[in-house]
Amino acid sequence: MTYVIQCPVEDGVLLYHTLTCCLVLLTHEEKKDIIAQLELIDFWFLVPEEHDDRKLCHQIRQLAQLFKPSEKYITDYTILTTTGCNARCFYCYEKGTKPITMTTETAHNVSRFIITHRDEKNVKISWFGGEPLVNIKVIDQICSELKEHDVPFKSSMISNGYLFDIDIVQRAKELWQLQNVQITLDGTEQTYNNVKNYVYKKTNAFEKVLKNIKLLTDKDIKVVIRLNVDKHNIDEMAQLITLLHNRFGTNKFLSIYSCELYGKRTPKDNAALYNQRMQLEQQIEMCNYKTTRKLPKDIKLNRCMADYDRSAVISPDGHLGKCEQRRADIEACANCSYYPQCFWLLMCPNHDDCTPELQKEHIYNIKEAMKDEYLRYLNRNDNNKNEQEDETEI
C-alpha cells in the first residue's frame, strides 16, 4: 500500500502503516519472501496493485468521524495572555497589528470557564502570545484561581525566554506547574540580537536568554529550543548547536529541533535548505539533543488544537477560537505515504502549499519516531528480562 513507510534497523526492517497506525518488524529472513508473510496481507500492508488506496483512506476517515465519540469536556487550552511582544522579529505574523492584552476581569472569566468545563483529568494549558510573560499577572491569577478550586493542571509555554528570572522561574515551577518551555533562537549572538530587535536598549539579549535557559533546566523544567532557519542564518546554525553543547553539555531537560521560516522560495532554495537542515538534525542527534518522537496511534481527524473538540484557544479578549475548514486534496497527495496523517486547513495561511521537501520531512519524522518506538520496545524487553532473572535468583 502507498501508506507503508520502511525503516531499516539492525534486526531487519520496520514497516509502519500511516493509515492503520500499525508497526511491524520483518527479520532479515522474513524480508526475503514478503509475500509469504500473511500478516502483511491481513493488516493491509500488502494489497493488489489495482487497489485504490486513497479511496479506502477517505472511507476510513469518514467512518472514524462518524464513530468518533462526542466530547463533553475541554481539557486542553491555549491561552493568549497578550498579542503584544517585547521583541520585534521581522517574520512575526502579528507584525503591524494592534496589541490586545487580557484584563484581570477576563482572566477571572477564563478560570471560571476552565473550572466549569473540565472533567476529572488534568487540565493542560499552553501559554501563548505575543510574548505571554509580558502579561504575567494574568498567568498568576488564572493559576491561583484554579488551585483555589483544586483543579489539577499542568502548563507549557511558547516564549522568547527574555523575561524569565530566578523569582519567575520559581513561581513557574510551583504556581504555574510549568513543565516545558519552547524558546526560539534565530542564530548566534549578533544575528539573534538583530533578528529579535528587543525593545530594551544596551543589553545582550542572547546572553540573557541563555542564562534563563539554564535557570529553567536547573529547576527541571524542560526547554525545547526551536531553531528558526532560512537562507539568512542557516550557515551559522551548526556553530550555534556547538555553542549550546559546550555551554549546557548533556542535559536531559534540553532538546533542540530546527524549523523553516514560512515564506515563498524557489524549488532550488527549498532543496538546499532542506539538505542543510538534515545535516543540522544529525548534529543535534550526535549532541544528544534530539527530541523523542512518538508514532501516531490513530488516523488523523484534525490538524491541530484549533480544530480539536477537547481543546479551546482563548484570545486576550476572551473569545474562543476554532478552525474547521479542510482544504481539498492537491496533486501531490496522490502518491504521498504520509497522506492519512496529513490534514490541511483552508484557514491556515502558513500551510497553503506542499513541496517535495515538506513531504520528505514528514517521512523523516515518521522514520525517527519508528526508531524511537522500536528502541522503547527493546528497552522494555530488556527490563522484563532483567526482572525475570532477578526473580529466578531470589
N, C-alpha and C positions, 0 to 999 in steps of 0.2 A: 504494500500500500504506500501511497505517496507520503503518508504521515509517519513513517518509521525512520527514526534517526539512529545511526550506528556510531558507536564509540569504542575503539579497540582498547582493551586492558590486558594486563599480564596473563590472566587466566583464559582469555578468549575475546569475545566481543559483546558489548552491551547493546541491546536494542530497546529503544523507548518509543512508545506509540503515543503521539500527541493528541490523538482522538480518544483512545480508551484509557490513556494515562497508565499503561501497563509497562513495567520494566522487566526485562528478562536477560539472563546471561547465557550465551552459547559458548560452550567449551570449544577448544580448537578442533576436537574430533567431530562435534556436532556441526561445526561450520562447513565441514567437507561435504555434507549431504543435507542441506537445509530443507529440501522437500520432504525428507523423512521425518522431520520434527513436526508431528501432528499438532502439537500445542500451538505452533505458529499459525496454523490454519484456524484452529478453534478460537484463538484470540485475535484474529483479523490482521495478523502481521503479513500473512500471505493471502492474496486474493487473485481471482482470474484477471488476465491482462486487460480485458474489456470492461472491468468493473469501474463504475462511476464513483470515485472516491468523494468528490465534493458534494454530490447529491446525498450520499449517505451522511456526510458531516452535517449538512443542513437539516436532514430529517432528525438526527440525534439531537441537534441543538434545539429544534422545535419541541421535541418530546421532553427534553430536560427542562425547558422553560415551562411547559405545561405541568410537570410534576414537581416543579420547584416549590417547596413549602413557603407559605406566606410568612413574612417576618413581623412579629408583633412588637419587637423591641429594637431600639437602636443601641449599639454597643461601641461603635467607632465614630469619633468626632474629629474633624479637622476644624480648628478654631483660629480664625484670623483676628489677632488682637488689634492689629492696625495694618493699613496698607502703606503707611509711612516707613521710611528706612533711613538709617544713618550713613548708608553707602550710596554711591551714585554710579552703579555699573552701567556701562554703555549698552549692554544687551538686555537690560531689565524689561520684562513685558509690561510692567506697570509705569514705565517711564512716561512722564507727561500727564499722568492722571492726578487728580486732586486727592491727597491722602484722606482716609477716613479712619478715625480712631474709636475703639469701643469705649463706651462710658461705663461707669460703675453700675448704673441702673441696668444697662443692657447685660453686663456681666452677671448681675444677680438673676436676671431672667434666663440667661443661658444655664446657670447652675440649676435653677428650678426646672428647666426643661429636661436636663440630663437626669435629675432625680425622678421626675415623673415618668420618663420613657425608658427606664432601664429595667433589666431583669436581674437575676442573682449573680450573673457573671461580672467579671472585671470590666469596667469601662476603660476604653482606650482613647486617649486624647493626643492629637498631634497639634502642637502649637506652630502657627504659620503666620506669614505676613505678606508683604513688607518684612520688617525685622521684628519678630514677636517681642524681643526684650526691650524695644522702645516703649512699650506699654506694659511694663512688668507688674504694675499694681493690679491689673485685672486677672493676671495669672494667679497671683497671690489670693485674690478674692474668690475666684472660682474654686480653686483647690481647697481653700479654707472652708467654704460652704459645703463642698462635697464631703469633707472629713467630718464636719459637724453633724451630717446626716448619715454617717457611717457607710458612705458609698465607696466600695473598693475600686480603685482606679490606678492605672499606670499611664505615664505620658512619654512622648518623644517630642523632638523639636527640629525644625529646619531653621538654621541661624547662621549668620556670618561669624559668630563667635566673639565679636569685639567687646561686647558689653558685660561679659562674664567677669566676675572677680571672686575672691575667696568666699565672701559672705553669700553671694548669689548662688555659687556652686553648692554651698552647704544647704541653702534653702531649697535648691532644685532637688537635691538628694532626699531631704527629709519631708518637705511640704509638697513639692510638685510630683514626687515619686518618678522623677525623670530617669528613664532607662537608657536612652541613647539620643545623641545629637548628630545631625548631619551638618557639616561645615564645608563650605566651598573654598578651595584655593585655586587661584587663577594663574599661578606661576610663581617664580622665585621672587625675592623681596621687591625689587624695583617694579617688575611687571605687576605683581599683586597690588602694591600701593597705588600704582597708576590706574589700574582697572577698577579697583574698589572706590577710589576717589572719595574717601570718607569726609564727612562734614567737619571733622576735627582737624586742626592745623598742628604742625610741628610735632607729629607723633609717628613712630614707626609701627604702623598698624600690623604689618606682617609679623613682627616680633611679638607684639601683644597677643595676637591670636594664637601663635604657637605656645606661648606661656599658658593661655587659657585652656588649650587642648590638654596640656599636662595637668592642670588643676582638675579638669573633668575626669581624666583617666585615673588620676590618683584617688578619686572618690568612687572608683569602679563604675563610672558612667561611660558607656560605650560611645566612642566618637567614630563616625564614618566620614572620612574625608572624600569629598567629591572633587575630582579634577575636571574643571570645565575647559575643554580643549578646542582649539581652532587653529588656523594657519598662523595666527599672530603669536601663539605661545607654545605650540606642540614641541618645538625643538628644545625647549628648556625643561620640559616635564620630567625627563629622565633624571636630570640634575636635582629637581625638586624631590623626587622619590628618594634619591640617595641622601639628600639633606635630612629628610624626615627619618630615614632609617638610622642615620648617625645620631640624630637628636633623641629619638624615642626607643631605639633598639627593638627587640622583640617585645611586643605588648599585646596581650590578649584582648585589651579593651580598645584597640585601634585597628581600623581596616580602611582600605583605600579602593576606590574604583574611578575609572575615567568615563566621561560623558561628553559627547559632541555638543557644542552650542548649536541651537537651532538656527537655520539660515539656508539660503539657496547656494549651492555650489555646483561646479561643473562635475560631470562624471569622473574626470581625471582627478580632480581635487578630492572628491569623495573617496576614491580608491586609495589615494596616497595617505589621507588622514586615517582611514581605517587601518591600513597596514602599520602605521606608526603607533596607533592605539593598541594594536595587538602586541607590539613589542613592549609597550608600557605594561600591559597586563601580565606578560611573562616576568618582567622585572618586579612587579608588585607581588607575584606569587613567590618569587625567589626570596623576597624580603619577609615572607610570612604575613603579608598584609591583605591577602585575598579575602574577599567576603564569601562566606559559605552560602552556597545556593541550594534551594530546595526545588524539587520537581513538582510541577502542577499535579494535583491529585484528582482533579475533575476537569471536564471540558469547560472552557471559559464562556461565561454567560454575561459578563460585564467587563468593561475596560479598566475601571479604577474605582476608588472610593466614591467618586462623584455620582456613579450610577449603580451603587450597591445598596440594597434595601436596609441593611443593618448599619449603614453609615449616614452621616449628615455633615455637610460643610456649612459652617456658620460664619457669615461675614461680620465685619466690625459693627455694622448697623443692626445685626441680629437676624438678618434674613437667612433662610435655609436654601441651599443651592442643590440642584440636581441636573444631571446631563444624561439624556436618554435617546439621543438621535444617532442611530448607527448608520455608517456610510456603506454604500454598495460596494461589491467586490470590484477589483480592478484586474487588469490582465496578469499582473504579477502573482495574483492569488492562485492561478491555475495549477502550478507545479510546486507550490511552496509547502514544505513539510511542516512548517510552523503554523499553518493556516488555522487549525482547530483552536489554537491558543491565542489567536490574533483577533482583536475587537476594536475596530476603528470607529471614531465618533465624528459626526459632522461638526459638532460644536468645538472640537479641539483644533485651534488654529495651528498648533505646532505639529500636528500629525496629518498633514494634507498630502503627503507623498510617501512613496515607498521606493527604496533604492536597493540594488543588489547588496550593498554593504550593510544595510539595515537587516536584510534577510540573513546574511552571514552572521551578523551579531546575535540575532535571536537564536540561531542554531548553535553558535559558540556557547551562549549562556546555558542552553539546554544540555549540551555535552558536558560542560563544567558541573552542572547540577547532577548529571548522571554519575560522574566520577565521585562527587561528594556523597551521593546516596549509597553508592557501592562501598565506599570507604567506611561509612557508618555501619553498613551491613557486616563487613568484615570485622570491624571492632566489636560489634555485638556478639558475633560468633566467638571471637577470641575471649571475650569476657565470660560468656557462658561456659566455654571450655575450661577456663581457669577456675570458675566456681565449682564445676563438676569435679575437677581434680582435687580442689580443697576439701570437698565433701568426702571424697574417697579416702584421703589421708586421715581425716577425722575418724 
